[in-house]
Amino acid sequence: MFNRLVKKATRAVREAWQEIEQEKKLKDAYKRGQKAAQSFGTHLDTYTVRRFAEIGASCLKEFRDRLDLAEIVDKDDPPLILAKIELKVFWDRVQELKPELVEEILTACAEWMKVWAQMGKEAEMKQLIEQKVDYFAFAMRDVSLKELLDRVDRLKPVDEAWRAANPEKSARFLPPRALLHLE
């Protein structure tokens, strides 16, 4: 009977020890997962900050150049209309870039995406990347709108001069006040 009690106690201690070991393994795995997530986040942030800065600077330069052209008196359209068209074209272009950017980032993070796929988290990581790209697109939209609004005071007199010089053509377009509604 004493031997049976010793065997039961030994078995209980062994099972408890195995549970402790299993718990340590889970904690270690959790810590490794946290480190992997932090490393991925750092890699993703570093890459996207650099790429978004490059793409943003290039797109905004092109947008500013197009707005500069709108300030030059055009024979067919008033400058405020041209500026608003350029803003819309810019916003459409940024929207078109979004899927391309997502694919570019997924390609740049391909090794990480394999790791996330093994953990069954690939969809969540892709969603995170899409959210970063959406935020970039929103920021670009915001910056471009601010750029246009900063130029409105310069565009108004040019627009008024165009309308005064082209009253027949001007009649086809909304008055300048209506153009300032930018949605």
C-alpha positions as CSV (number, residue, x, y, z in Angstrom):
1,M,0.0,0.0,0.0
2,F,2.8,2.4,0.8
3,N,4.4,1.6,-2.6
4,R,1.1,2.4,-4.3
5,L,1.0,5.8,-2.5
6,V,4.6,6.5,-3.5
7,K,3.8,5.6,-7.1
8,K,0.7,7.8,-7.1
9,A,2.7,10.7,-5.5
10,T,5.5,10.2,-8.0
11,R,3.1,10.1,-10.9
12,A,1.4,13.3,-9.6
13,V,4.7,15.1,-9.2
14,R,5.8,14.0,-12.7
15,E,2.5,15.2,-14.2
16,A,2.8,18.5,-12.3
17,W,6.4,18.8,-13.5
18,Q,5.2,18.1,-17.1
19,E,2.6,20.8,-16.8
20,I,5.1,23.2,-15.5
21,E,7.4,22.4,-18.4
22,Q,4.5,22.7,-20.9
23,E,3.7,26.1,-19.4
24,K,7.3,27.2,-19.7
25,K,7.2,26.2,-23.4
26,L,4.0,28.1,-24.0
27,K,5.5,31.2,-22.3
28,D,8.6,30.9,-24.4
29,A,6.6,30.4,-27.6
30,Y,4.5,33.5,-26.6
31,K,7.6,35.6,-26.1
32,R,9.0,34.4,-29.4
33,G,5.7,35.3,-31.1
34,Q,5.8,38.8,-29.5
35,K,9.4,39.3,-30.7
36,A,8.4,38.2,-34.2
37,A,5.5,40.6,-34.2
38,Q,7.6,43.4,-33.1
39,S,10.3,42.6,-35.6
40,F,7.7,42.4,-38.4
41,G,6.2,45.7,-37.2
42,T,9.6,47.4,-37.3
43,H,10.3,46.0,-40.8
44,L,6.9,47.0,-42.1
45,D,7.1,50.5,-40.6
46,T,10.6,51.1,-41.9
47,Y,9.7,50.0,-45.4
48,T,6.3,51.9,-45.6
49,V,7.7,55.1,-44.1
50,R,10.4,55.2,-46.8
51,R,8.2,54.1,-49.7
52,F,5.3,56.4,-48.7
53,A,7.7,59.3,-48.4
54,E,9.1,58.6,-51.9
55,I,5.7,58.1,-53.5
56,G,4.1,60.9,-51.7
57,A,6.8,63.4,-52.7
58,S,6.7,62.3,-56.3
59,C,2.9,62.4,-56.5
60,L,2.6,65.8,-54.7
61,K,5.3,67.3,-57.0
62,E,3.3,66.3,-60.0
63,F,0.1,67.6,-58.4
64,R,1.8,70.9,-57.6
65,D,3.1,71.2,-61.1
66,R,-0.4,70.6,-62.5
67,L,-1.8,73.3,-60.2
68,D,0.9,75.7,-61.4
69,L,-0.4,75.0,-64.9
70,A,-3.9,75.8,-63.8
71,E,-2.8,79.2,-62.7
72,I,-1.6,80.0,-66.3
73,V,-4.6,81.4,-68.1
74,D,-6.1,78.7,-70.3
75,K,-8.2,79.8,-73.3
76,D,-10.9,77.2,-72.7
77,D,-11.5,76.7,-69.0
78,P,-11.4,78.9,-65.9
79,P,-8.4,78.3,-63.5
80,L,-10.6,77.3,-60.5
81,I,-12.3,74.6,-62.6
82,L,-8.9,73.3,-63.8
83,A,-7.6,73.2,-60.2
84,K,-10.6,71.3,-59.0
85,I,-10.2,68.8,-61.9
86,E,-6.6,68.4,-61.0
87,L,-7.5,67.6,-57.4
88,K,-10.1,65.0,-58.5
89,V,-7.5,63.4,-60.9
90,F,-5.0,63.3,-58.1
91,W,-7.4,61.7,-55.7
92,D,-8.4,59.1,-58.4
93,R,-4.7,58.4,-59.0
94,V,-4.0,57.8,-55.3
95,Q,-7.0,55.4,-55.2
96,E,-5.6,53.5,-58.2
97,L,-2.2,53.2,-56.4
98,K,-3.6,51.5,-53.4
99,P,-3.8,47.9,-54.7
100,E,-0.4,48.3,-56.3
101,L,1.1,49.5,-53.0
102,V,-0.4,46.6,-51.1
103,E,1.1,44.2,-53.5
104,E,4.5,45.9,-53.4
105,I,4.5,45.7,-49.6
106,L,3.4,42.1,-49.6
107,T,6.2,41.3,-52.0
108,A,8.8,43.2,-49.9
109,C,7.5,41.3,-46.8
110,A,7.2,38.0,-48.5
111,E,9.4,36.1,-46.0
112,W,7.4,37.5,-43.1
113,M,4.1,36.7,-44.8
114,K,5.3,33.0,-45.0
115,V,5.8,33.1,-41.2
116,W,2.4,34.6,-40.7
117,A,0.8,32.0,-43.0
118,Q,2.3,29.2,-41.0
119,M,0.7,30.7,-37.9
120,G,-2.6,31.2,-39.7
121,K,-2.4,35.0,-39.4
122,E,-1.7,35.9,-43.0
123,A,-5.1,37.5,-43.5
124,E,-4.7,39.7,-40.4
125,M,-1.3,40.9,-41.6
126,K,-2.6,41.7,-45.1
127,Q,-5.4,43.6,-43.5
128,L,-2.8,45.6,-41.4
129,I,-0.9,46.4,-44.6
130,E,-4.2,47.5,-46.3
131,Q,-4.9,49.8,-43.4
132,K,-1.5,51.4,-43.6
133,V,-2.1,52.0,-47.3
134,D,-5.5,53.4,-46.7
135,Y,-4.1,55.8,-44.1
136,F,-1.4,56.9,-46.6
137,A,-4.1,57.5,-49.2
138,F,-6.1,59.5,-46.7
139,A,-3.1,61.6,-45.8
140,M,-2.3,62.3,-49.5
141,R,-5.9,63.4,-50.0
142,D,-5.6,65.7,-47.0
143,V,-2.3,67.2,-48.1
144,S,-3.5,67.8,-51.6
145,L,-6.7,69.5,-50.4
146,K,-4.6,71.7,-48.2
147,E,-2.3,72.5,-51.1
148,L,-5.3,73.5,-53.3
149,L,-6.8,75.6,-50.5
150,D,-3.5,77.4,-50.0
151,R,-3.6,78.4,-53.6
152,V,-7.3,79.6,-53.8
153,D,-6.3,83.2,-53.0
154,R,-3.9,83.2,-56.0
155,L,-6.4,81.4,-58.2
156,K,-9.4,83.7,-57.5
157,P,-8.1,86.8,-59.3
158,V,-6.8,84.7,-62.2
159,D,-10.2,83.0,-62.5
160,E,-12.1,86.3,-62.3
161,A,-9.8,87.7,-65.0
162,W,-10.5,84.7,-67.2
163,R,-14.3,85.0,-66.7
164,A,-14.2,88.7,-67.5
165,A,-12.2,88.1,-70.6
166,N,-14.4,85.1,-71.7
167,P,-18.0,86.0,-70.7
168,E,-19.6,83.5,-73.2
169,K,-17.5,80.6,-72.1
170,S,-17.8,81.7,-68.4
171,A,-21.6,81.3,-68.7
172,R,-21.1,77.5,-69.2
173,F,-19.4,77.1,-65.8
174,L,-20.5,77.4,-62.2
175,P,-19.7,80.7,-60.4
176,P,-16.4,80.7,-58.4
177,R,-18.2,80.4,-55.1
178,A,-19.8,77.1,-56.1
179,L,-16.4,75.8,-57.1
180,L,-15.0,76.2,-53.7
181,H,-17.2,73.4,-52.4
182,L,-14.6,70.6,-52.9
183,E,-16.5,67.4,-52.4
